[in-house]
């Protein structure tokens, strides 16, 4: 089971720069490394819901800021 994370990207993905979800995979190596977030694990804001996706892949070189979200 992955951790809940908040990620802010430099460039938008599906017209959104702010994502929150469960980190499911880290794939690739070097400059091609990506993370996959399961968006269904948390309630999404309206912009994320309008994107109409349940998972999102983000290149690590596109990550501006990331932080863990505590689960209580």
N, C-alpha and C positions, 0 to 999 in steps of 0.2 A: 504494500500500500504506500503510495507516494505522499509527499507533503503538500499542503496547501501553500501556494505562492501568489504574490502579486508581481506582475512584470510590466514595466513601461519600456516601449521600444523607441528607437530613433525614428524609424520610418513606419508609417501605418500599415497594418495588415487588416484587410477587409474594412478599411476606413476607420480603424480604431488603433490607438497607441497604448491603451491601458487594458490589461487582461488579468483575470484572477481565476485560478483553477487548481486542480490537483496535478502535480508533476508526475507524468506517467512514464516517459522515456527520455533518455539522452542518447542521441545517435550521432554517428560520424566521428571524424577526427580532424584536428587542426582547424582550418578556416571553414570547413564544411559542417561543423558540429551544430546540431539543432536540438531543441527541447520540444516536447509535446505536452500540452496542457489539456486535461479533460475539463471542459467548461461546465458540464452537467453536475459536477461535484459541489458547486456553490451557486447561489442565486446571482444571476448576472444583472448588471445595470442595463438600461434600455438600449444603449448603443450596441452592446455585445449581443443582446437578444435579437436585434434587428439584423445583425450580420448573418444570422441563420446557420451558425456552425456549432457543432457540439465538441469539436476538438480544434486546436490550433497548433501549427508547427511554427516555431520561432527560431531563426538563426541566432546563435550566440553573439555574433558580431553586431546584431541589430538590437541587443538588449542594452538599454540605457541604465535601468535601475531594476533590481529585483529584491524581494524580501519575503521571508517566511511569514505565514499567517498563523498565529497560535490557534490550536483547536482545544477548546475547553469543554 
